[in-house]
Amino acid sequence: MPLIDRYIARAIAIPLAGTLVLAAMLLVLDKLLRLMDFVINLGGPVSVVWRMLANLLPEYFALGIPVGLLLGILLAFRGLAMSSELDALRGVGTGFGRLLRVPFAYAIVLAAMNLFLVGWLQPWTHYGYERLRFDLRSGALGASLQVGEFNTLSKRFTIRIDRSESGGTKLHGLFVQADDQKGGGVVATAAHGQFLATDDPDTILLRLEQGRLIQQSPQFATPRTLGFQSYDLPIKLPRVDSFRARAQNDAEEMTLPEIIHASYGGGASGEENLAARANLHFRMVEVILMLLLPMLAVSLAVPPKRSSSSLGIFIGIVMVVAYHKINQWAEDAGARGDYPVELVMYLPFVLFAGLILWMYLTLATKPGGQPIGALERGGAKLMQFIKRVLPKPRRHRAPA
């Protein structure tokens, strides 16, 4: 690889990796608190939070990779422009087309990676995330007992504990109420207790120690009381429903071959076909856009002469995120049948691609052409206007 290509590759790699890590951390932290609250409220094990976050990472990286690619190239070429290295390279006859070889190589590799994420990995992880949510709601993952609260493990069993030790294997200060279908039931208190497995997978055993029990039944004239050193109370576990099959009425859970078959191979019809086609083209335009990001990044990286403004970084992030939101709206509109799917998905792409091409050609072919120069001048005039409108602070004179 020529020296200039190695130099540009190193300059892009550092901000690209940093942006990907930072974007993933911000998105994970944003979701972490909501998942913790969701899991704890349903009484599930905290470990499931990390499994749910792992299933969300492909979706986060599908958005983070284009932003990271844009910022990696933009910051690298901005550094070249601010240090006058870009002018030196242009002066010896190295055009932007030559300088974009390495950025386009990055774009092709990352676009292929993103295609794998949205085409194969993300459908499976989206299904895994929904399955974990279902298991939490249905109780298939088990319920953690909240100390000092009444915990309902089934419709006819309630337990309260004062203290828990050894990861929940040793319980202290127990109150238990278990009712049967015949109108009877048992209420018991115990100093200690623990849950034990049985041969029946639908039944667990609660062993109570040093306590007192009250048993009532329609057959008893008065409730019966019993003091015990050890008492085994069988508990029937609630029946857990099975989760649906993958990709059942959900286009987001279809892999790329499956969604192509559902869209144009006769695999779906009516509303399901519209949803599949809209989701297919949403994935495609998001991936194809990455091949245009090197030109957009270079166009925004070079500030006007005698300017060190970082407005291009802000504009680049806003453009990519706004285009992503427009694609989401277009997918929803196409899935509802409001507009033809292919038209509503590719019209914004064509307009955005035309804007990127115009910005790049302005920079590369016009002497002194600056795509963001007008925005720079407009921003400066706006700041001057704001300064004139705002009241100036009064100076207090010191007493003589």
Secondary structure, 3 states (H helix, E strand, C coil): CCHHHHHHHHHHHHHHHHHHHHHHHHHHHHHHHHHHHHHHHCCCCCHHHHHHHHHHHHHHHHHHHHHHHHHHHHHHHHHHHHCCHHHHHHHCCCCHHHHCHHHHHHHHHHHHHHHHHHHHHHHHHHHHHHHHHHHHHHCCCCCCCCCCCEEEEECCEEEEEEEEEHHHCEEEEEEEEEECCCCCEEEEEEEEEEEEECCCCCEEEEEEEEEEEEEECCCCCCCEEEEEEEEEEEEECCCCCCCCCCCCCCHHHCCHHHHHHHHHCCCCCCHHHHHHHHHHHHHHHHHHHCCCHHHHHHHHHCCCCCCCCCHHHHHHHHHHHHHHHHHHHHHHHHHHCCCCHHHHHHHHHHHHHHHHHHHHHHHHHCCCCCCCHHHHHHHHHHHHHHHHHCCCCCCCCCCC
